[in-house]
Amino acid sequence: MRLLLISDTHLPTRARSLPEALLAAVDEADAVIHAGDWVDEATLDLLESRSRRLIGVYGNNDGPGLRRRLAEIAYAELGGVRFGVVHETGTTAGRERRCAARFPDVDILVFGHSHIPWDTLAGRLRLLNPGSPTDRRQQPFCSYMTLTVADGRAYDVTLHRLPPRHRPLPRGTPWV
């Protein structure tokens, strides 16, 4: 089973649309997991229409419409792997310990909020943050993750770097 992990899409405040490479990955995935901060319901509608299966949660920047449609925490078993999905996990310091205590029955916890790609272990719990496909913040690139799950195991966890988006200069801006 092929999975796509995304978070922090922040549309339309950080980008006008999702990158084409990400949309192609949505079409190829057996399931898409979104760890919150959609910002607009149109992004949820788009991913629902293109995904075979969509698992998502709301984030701190998501308003009442998204909060009515999504949970704060989601759980799913995919390919025999138990997933938890949440937007915020708190500060970096102590994250593994806190998450292992909070999610004892989960094999992989997908989270967002920081826009920083993350892949660590807390005992048997694996924590994954795919970064953001639209708002890199201090990261050198925007990103998303893919992985394969089968027979209760995760394989080929891959962080995908997206090419930089070049915003056109306003009309009349002189070239330097």
N, C-alpha and C positions, 0 to 999 in steps of 0.2 A: 504494500500500500504506500503510495507516494503522498507525502504531506508537504504543504507550503505553510510557513510561519511568517506572519507579518504583524506589525504593530505601528502605532503612531503615524497614521497616514495623514492626519491633520488637513483634510481637504475641506474647503478650498483655501484655507488660510496660509498654508505653507507651499502649496502647489495647486495648479489648476486641475490636474488629472493624475491618475496613477501612471507610472512608466509602462510603456508597451511591453518591455521584457517581463515585468511583473504580471501583467494581464495574460501574457502567453503562459507563464508558469501557473496561473490560476486555472487556465483551460486544461493543463496537463495533469493537475493534481487530483488525487482521489478525495482529498479533504483539505480545506483551508482553515487555519487557525489564526484569528486576529485578536491580539492582546490589548485592544482598547485605544482610545483617543482617535476615533473616526472623525469627529467634529460635525460632519453632516450626515444626514440619513441617506442621501443619494449614494454615498459610497457603500453603505450597508446594502441598499437595494441592488447596486451594481454587482457586488460580490455574491449576494444571494442568487442573482439571476445567472451568473457564470460558473458558480461552484457546484460540484456534485454534492458536496456536504460542506457546510460552513458552521464553524464553532467560534463564537466571539463573545467578548465581554465589553462592558463600557469602561471608559477611563475618566480621569479627573476633568478633562476638557469636553466631555460629552454631556449634552443638555438633556432635558426631560424626555424628548422624543426617543432618543437612543436608550436612555435608561428604562423606558417602558418596554422596549423591545429586547433588551439584553440584560443578562445577569451581571453581578459584580464578580462572581467566580463561576467558572464552568468546568465540568468534568466530562470526560469521554474516554472510552476504551477503544483504541484503534490498533488493529493488528496484534492484539493481545498485550498492548502497552497501555498503562493507565496514565492519562494526561490530566493535568490541572491547568487552568488558564486564569490569570489574574493580571490586572494592569500594574499595580504598585506593590513592591516588596520592601520598601523602606531603603535606608542608606546601604551603601556598599559594605561597610563594616558590619560583620555578623550576619550578612544576608543568608549564607548557606545554612548556618545554625538555625536561624529564625524560620526559614522556609521548610527545613526538614522537620521541625517541631510542628509547624502549622499544617503541613500537608503530608502526614505520615503514610497515607495509603496511595500516594501518587508515585509513579516512576519518573515522569518528566513534567516539570513545571515550566510553562511558557509564560513569560512576563514581558512588560514593556516599560513605558514611562521615561526611562533615561535616554533613549535613542542610542544607547551604547551596546553594540553586540556583546553577548555574554554566553559562555559555555563552560560551566563548572560542575563539579560533583560535590554533593553533601551526603557522604555515605553512599547509599544506593540511589538517592534522588539526583537527577540531572536537571540543572537549571539552564534554560535557553532564552535568550533575548535576541530577536532577529534584527534589532536596530530599527531604523525607519527608512522606508523607500522614498520619502519625499523631503525629509528635514534632517540633515546630517549633524546639525549643531556643530560641536567641536570635532566630530569624527572626520577622517579624510574622505569618506564616501558614504553615500546612502546604501542601504542593504536590506536583504531579506534572507531567510533560511529555507532550505529544503532538507528532507530526510526521508528515509524509507523505514517502515516498521513491518515486521513479520515475526510470527512465532514468539511473541513476547519480547522482542529485542528491537533496538533502533540501530540503523546502519546509515552510513554515508551522510552524516550530518554535514551540510555544506553551507557556508556563508557566501552569499552572492553579492558582489559589489556592483552597484549600478553606475553607469557612466555619468559624469557630471552633467547637470542640466544647465544650459546656457540661456540666460534670460536676455531677450533683445534689449538693446539700449533704447531709451526714449528717443523719439524723433528729434532731430536737430542736435543730438549729442555729438560734439566734435571728436574725431579719432585722434588719439594722442600718439 
